[in-house]
Structures are given as structure tokens and as C-alpha cells.
Amino acid sequence: MKLKRQRVDKSHRTDTTTILEGITVVGDIKGSHNLLLNGRFEGTIDLTAQFLVGKTGKFKGEVKAKYVIIEGEIEGKVMANEKVELRDTGKYKGEILAPSVMISDNAFFDGVGKMLKEGLERPDIPLSKSAPPSKEEKSKEFQSG
């Protein structure tokens, strides 16, 4: 597969890191750049920016990010301080903690969602540990199977 120079240059201008289809990563990522996943990733991600799982992306683990968009597949725990979007081609299994969650009619969702209080800067929930809901979380929960 040839990389188009224009696409690579655009990624650098927008402070986006891309993991391309055909690449598998196991480990942890922490940073302030947007992350576009079109390959496979297993581990933890902690970002102060956007995390986008593209249509060919597959993620397994736990993620904290400002905004999460799912067009591919995620299995695990997602914590967003703004919003989680599960789009038409997206498949999600796990737990979502965010002030706002949008699930498309054509998406697959099998999990639990906890709506955090509006305006919370970052979910104060450590990765890899289950914690009881804090006072900052609303008691409103939704479930789907």
C-alpha cells in the first residue's frame, strides 16, 4: 500500500497520530495528540484529545480521551470527558462513562453506559480498576443487550 504524502503531511498539521491498517500494537499510549486507529490495538490509551477508531480499527482495552468516535470495533472500557459517538459501522462491547453518548441506529452496542455530570473535565477513574460511581456521576444508567 502506498502512502500518499499529502495525507501524511495533513496528519502532522492536525496533531494526529495514525495507526494504519495492517499494524498491530500491544501496550500503552499516553499523550495530547488525536489518535486515529485503523489497525489493531490492545492495551490502554490515555489522551487529552480525540480518539477515533476508523472502520477497519479494532481496539481491546481501556481508553480515556476527550472525545471518542467509534466506526470500527471496541471491546472494553471507554471514558470520555465530552462525548462518545458510536456510528453506523461501529461495534461496541463494554462500559462507557461520559457526559454525552450518541448511538446510531445501525451500530451494535452490548454494554452499560453511565452518564457523567455535564462539564466534568476528565473522568477521575483510574485505568484498569473498577471504581464505584463517584458523587460526580448521575445515577442515571442505561443498559442494552
C-alpha positions in Angstrom: 0.0 0.0 0.0 1.4 3.4 -1.0 1.1 6.2 1.5 0.0 9.5 0.0 2.4 12.2 1.1 -0.4 14.7 1.3 -2.3 12.5 3.8 0.8 12.1 5.9 1.5 15.8 5.9 -2.1 16.6 6.9 -1.8 14.3 9.9 1.2 16.2 11.1 -0.5 19.6 10.7 -3.5 18.5 12.7 -1.5 16.8 15.5 -3.0 13.4 14.7 -1.2 10.1 15.2 -2.4 7.3 12.9 -2.0 3.5 13.4 -2.7 2.2 9.9 -4.5 -1.0 8.8 -2.1 -3.9 8.9 -0.3 -2.7 12.1 -0.9 -4.3 15.5 0.1 -2.6 18.7 0.1 -4.1 22.2 0.9 -1.7 25.1 0.0 1.7 26.5 -0.2 5.2 24.9 -0.4 8.5 26.7 -0.5 11.8 25.0 -2.1 15.0 23.8 -2.4 14.3 20.1 -5.5 13.0 18.4 -5.3 9.3 17.7 -6.7 7.6 14.6 -6.8 3.8 14.8 -7.3 1.9 11.6 -5.2 -1.1 12.7 -5.4 -3.2 15.9 -4.5 -2.0 19.4 -4.7 -3.9 22.7 -3.9 -2.1 25.9 -4.6 1.3 27.5 -4.9 4.7 25.9 -4.9 7.9 27.9 -5.4 11.1 25.8 -6.3 14.7 26.4 -7.5 14.7 22.8 -9.8 12.8 20.4 -9.7 9.0 19.8 -11.2 7.8 16.6 -11.5 4.1 15.8 -11.8 4.0 12.0 -13.9 1.5 10.1 -11.0 -1.0 9.9 -9.8 -0.3 13.5 -10.1 -2.8 16.4 -9.4 -1.8 20.0 -9.4 -4.0 23.1 -8.7 -2.5 26.5 -9.4 0.8 28.3 -9.4 4.3 26.9 -9.6 7.8 28.5 -10.0 10.6 26.0 -11.6 14.0 25.5 -13.9 12.7 22.7 -14.3 9.1 21.4 -15.7 8.2 17.9 -16.3 4.6 17.1 -16.6 3.5 13.5 -14.8 0.2 13.9 -14.8 -2.2 16.9 -14.1 -1.6 20.6 -14.2 -4.1 23.5 -13.5 -2.7 26.9 -14.0 0.4 29.0 -14.3 3.9 27.4 -14.2 7.1 29.5 -14.7 10.4 27.7 -14.9 13.9 29.3 -17.0 15.3 26.4 -18.8 12.7 24.3 -18.8 9.1 22.9 -20.2 8.6 19.4 -21.0 5.1 18.2 -21.5 5.5 14.5 -23.3 3.3 11.9 -20.4 0.9 11.3 -19.4 0.8 14.9 -19.5 -2.2 17.2 -19.0 -1.8 21.0 -19.0 -4.2 23.9 -18.2 -3.0 27.4 -18.7 0.0 29.7 -19.0 3.7 28.7 -18.6 6.6 31.1 -19.3 10.0 29.5 -21.5 13.1 29.9 -22.9 12.5 26.4 -23.4 9.3 24.4 -24.7 9.0 20.8 -25.5 5.6 19.5 -26.5 5.3 15.8 -29.5 3.2 14.9 -27.3 0.9 12.8 -24.5 0.5 15.4 -24.0 -2.5 17.6 -23.9 -1.9 21.4 -23.7 -4.5 24.1 -22.8 -2.9 27.4 -23.5 -0.5 30.1 -23.4 3.3 30.0 -23.0 5.7 32.9 -23.8 9.3 32.2 -21.3 11.6 34.0 -22.3 15.1 35.2 -22.1 17.7 32.4 -18.9 19.8 32.4 -16.7 17.2 34.2 -13.2 17.9 32.8 -11.8 14.3 32.9 -13.3 11.2 34.4 -11.5 10.7 37.7 -11.4 7.0 37.3 -8.1 5.1 37.2 -7.5 2.8 34.2 -7.6 -0.9 34.9 -9.6 -0.6 38.1 -13.3 -0.8 38.7 -14.5 2.0 41.0 -17.9 2.7 42.5 -19.7 5.6 40.9 -18.5 8.9 42.3 -20.6 11.8 43.5 -19.9 13.4 40.2 -21.8 10.8 38.3 -25.5 10.9 37.8 -27.5 7.9 39.0 -29.0 7.6 35.5 -27.8 4.4 33.8 -28.8 2.7 30.6 -28.3 -0.9 29.5 -28.7 -2.6 26.2 -28.2 -6.2 25.2 
